[in-house]
Amino acid sequence: MTLDDAYSHCLSIARSHYENFPVASFLLPRELRKHVAAVYAIARMGDDIADEHGDKNVDERMAALDFLDSIVDGTDPRDEPVFVAVQHTIKTCRLSPSLFHRLFEAFRRDAAGGKNVAYGTWDAVLEYCRYSANPVGEIILSLSGSATPQAIDYSNDVCTALQITNFLQDREVDMSRGRNYVPLTVEETIYRTRLLFKRGRQVVRCVPSLRLKMELKAIIAGGETMLDKIEHQSQRLSGNRRVTLTSRDFPSLLLRLLNPL
């Protein structure tokens, strides 16, 4: 297996999973795109491990997450596409493994909680997002050489907003599993999440690459459009159907993408 094969595998993973926003899309420069795909692929792997309720017990899932820690530390080289790609990305781009460790800590919390994960306050949700979401934004900024303190602050707002939007989107499914990531009313959660998007979108001004700016704007547009759909569904009391973005949302996405900050 070549290094190009490993990155191609990661890109296929990024393209095969639904998200509310683009992941390693054509908007990014090719070199940056492959690194983002590698990061996404190992994050996807960790998330899947945390959610394997029926296949593995808690100890087995914790051991699998410990193994991912060793992969990002570079202490356990393996000839597996995702591992080959992410180890090359970390070494080549001089990423701090601690960013990945923080991400895996969120997965450990989910795995340890099993079917009984609940966050009783807004601050508790924000603290969880510091592990589950914010490291990803900091990794992308680091890949582009844009990880200034101000950029990271803005990025944290965006990443937290995206995570909470996903919590709202999956609320009924999570609650059926005994998980509650939304301690406030849907209306109050939407209001606070919009404020996070509003503050965080300034991260676009912090990156030098025009193509990365467009990718970040598209990510934020996807999150805000999904938030609108969740609010619309909530107001219509239209049941528990999980809302997703479709081709009908393209005009709204395009308008947000083209609008100035």
N, C-alpha and C positions, 0 to 999 in steps of 0.2 A: 504494500500500500504506500503510495506516495503522499507527500504533504498536501498536494493539490487535491488528491482524492479525499483526504481527511476533511479539508475545508468544504469541499463540494457536498460531503455528507452532512455537515453542519448546516449548510445553506438549505439543503432539502428538508431538514428538520424545521428550520425557521419558516419555510414556506408552506409546510404541511399542517401547521397548527393555527387555529383561529385566534386572533388577538383583536382588540379594539383599535389597534394602531399598527403602522408598518414596522416590521422587524427586518433589519438588514435589507432594505428595499433598494431598488435601482437608483433612488435619489442619492444614496451614499456613494462616495468614490469606491472603486472596486477593492482597493487594498484595505480600506476601513471596513467595508461590508463583510469581508470574510472573518475579520476579528470579532465584529459584533455577532455574527452568526455562531462563532465558537462559544462566546460567552452565553448566548441564548441557549445553545444546545446543552451545556452543562447545568445551567439553571433549570431548564426543563427537566433534565434527568433528576435533579435533586427534588423538585416539586413532585414528580411522579413517585419517587421513593416515599416521600412523606404521606402520600395519599393511598399507599398500598395497604388498605385496612385488612383485606381478606387474604392477601398473598403472603405477608410477612408479619411476624409479631414485632413489638416495639423494639426489642433488643436487636433484632435482625436489621430493622430500618436504621437504627442508630449506628450500627456497624457499617452499613452501606454509606451513610453520610460521613462517617469517619474516613472511609476509603476515599471519598471525594476530596476531603481535606488533604489527604496525602497526595492526591493527583495534582491539586493546584500548588502544593508545596514543592512539587517536582521530586518527591522522595520515592515515588513508585511508578516509574515509567511503564506504560502498557501500550501494546500495539492495537489499540481500539480507536476508531476515527475521532470521536469526540475528545478523548483524552490526548491524542497526538496533537490535535488542532489547538486545544486550549492551553496545553503546556507550551507550545510554540508561541502562541499569542502572549502569554504571560512573560515569557523570557524575552521575546523580541521587542515588545512594547513596554517592558519594565513595569508591569502592573504589580501592585502590592497584593500578595495572596490574602492579606487580612480582609480585603473587600469581599472576597469570595467566602471567607470564613464567617463573616457577618451574615451573608445571605444564607449559608447553610444552617446558621443558628436559628433562623426563622423556621426552616424546614424541621429542625429538631423539635422546636416548640409544637409544631403541628403534629409531628409523629408521636411525641410524648403525650399530647392531649387526646390523641385518638378521636373518639366521637364526642368528646366533652371539652371543646375549646370555646371559651367565652371571654369577651373583653367588656368590662362593666362601665368603663368611662371613655370619653373621647381621648384623653391623654394616654390611656393604655393602648388604644388603637394606633395613635401616632407613634408611640414607643415601639410597637410591633413593626410598623412600616419602616422605622429606621434600620431594621434588619431585613425585612422581606422585600423592600422596593428601592430604598435610597441608594444602596451600594451599586445597583445596576446603572443608575444615572452617573454616579461618580466614575464608574469604570469607562463609560462611553466618553465622558469628558477627558479622562486620562488618556484614552486611545487617541484623542484628537489634540492632545497637548493643551487643553483648555480648562484644566481642573484648578482654577483659582478659588479662593474661599467664597467670593461673591457668586461665582458660577455654581459652585456646589450648593450653596444655600438655595438658589433659585431652582436648581435641579431637584433638590430634596422636596420642594413644594410640589413640583410636577409629578415626581415619582409617587409621592404619598397620595396625591389626588388620583392618579391612575389606579393605584392599589385600592383605594376606597371606592372608586367607581366600579371596579371589579367585584368588590364585596357586595355592593348594592345589586349589581347584575346577577350575582349568584346567591343572593340572600335566601331565597326559598329553598334552594338545594342544600345550602350550608345548614340551615336550621333543621332540615329533615335529617341531617347527619349529626345533630346535636351541637353544631358550631354556630356561634353568634359573634360576628365581627362588627355588627352595627348596633351600638348601645343606645343611640339616639333615634328619634323619629326619622323616617325617610326624608321628610321635608327639611328638617334641620341639618341632616347629614349632607343633602344636596347643596344647601346654602353654604355650608362651611367648605365643602369640596370645591365649589365654584371660586371661593376666595383664594384657595390654594392655587388653582389654575391661573387665576388673574395675577397673583404675585409671581408665580413661577415662570410664566411665559417669557419673562425678561431674560431667561437663560439663552434665548435665541440670539440676543445681542452680544453674548459673551463668547461665541465661537467664531473663528475667522472664516471657516469654509462655507461658501454659499450653499453647497449641496447638503452639508450637515445642518445648516440653518433650515433648509426646506424639509429635511427629515424630521427635525425637532418640531417644526410647525405642524407637520402632518400628524405626528404623534399626539400633540396637544389637541389638534382639531378632532382626532378620533375620540379622545377621551371626553371632550366637551360635548360632542355630538351624541355620544352614548349617554351622557348624563342627562341631556335633553330628552332622550327617548325614555329613560327610566322615569323621569319626572312626568312625562306625558302618560305613561302607563299607570303610574301611581294615581294621578288625578282622575283618570278614567275608570279606576278600579277594575282593570281589565283582566284580572286573574293572575295566576302565577307563572305564566309563560315567560321563559327566559328571553329577553330581548337581545338582538344582535344587530350589527350594522349590515346593511344590504346595499344593493346598487341604487335603491331609491334614496339613500342618504348621500349619494355622491354630490348633488348640488350644494348641500349644506357644508359638506367637507371641503369642497372646492372654494366656497365663499370664505370660509375661515382660513383656508390656506393662503388665499390671495390678499386677505385683509392685512393692513399694517398692524403692528403691535399696539 
